[in-house]
Amino acid sequence: MNDQPPGLDDPDYALFAWRRFRRILTWVGVVGLIAALVSVWALGRIYGPLGWVATLATIGGVVGTVLMAGALMGLSFLSSGTGHDEIVDRREDHED
């Protein structure tokens, strides 16, 4: 009996996995935007009003960092249980 998910080769499972990945990135984007706004607010409280360049740089840096972390996390969830990890493990075992 196979308890493994079918993997990304199965179109139905691939659609489910990509929808889940898109949902994760949407939530991470929302969190990133909130974190960026809080960062701009906190910097404004500490240093006074920020110029538009500093504001855009802060928003871009925070949102970009959070989105990159979320994308990497989502891809790791997406790849787990697809069967591809087992193929990599078998190849590494044969290299020894």
Rosetta blueprint (number, residue, H / E / L):
1 M L
2 N L
3 D L
4 Q L
5 P L
6 P L
7 G L
8 L L
9 D L
10 D L
11 P H
12 D H
13 Y H
14 A H
15 L H
16 F H
17 A H
18 W H
19 R H
20 R H
21 F H
22 R H
23 R H
24 I H
25 L H
26 T H
27 W H
28 V H
29 G H
30 V H
31 V H
32 G H
33 L H
34 I H
35 A H
36 A H
37 L H
38 V H
39 S H
40 V H
41 W H
42 A H
43 L H
44 G H
45 R H
46 I H
47 Y H
48 G L
49 P L
50 L L
51 G L
52 W H
53 V H
54 A H
55 T H
56 L H
57 A H
58 T H
59 I H
60 G H
61 G H
62 V H
63 V H
64 G H
65 T H
66 V H
67 L H
68 M H
69 A H
70 G H
71 A H
72 L H
73 M H
74 G H
75 L H
76 S H
77 F H
78 L H
79 S H
80 S L
81 G L
82 T L
83 G L
84 H H
85 D H
86 E H
87 I H
88 V H
89 D H
90 R H
91 R H
92 E H
93 D H
94 H H
95 E H
96 D L
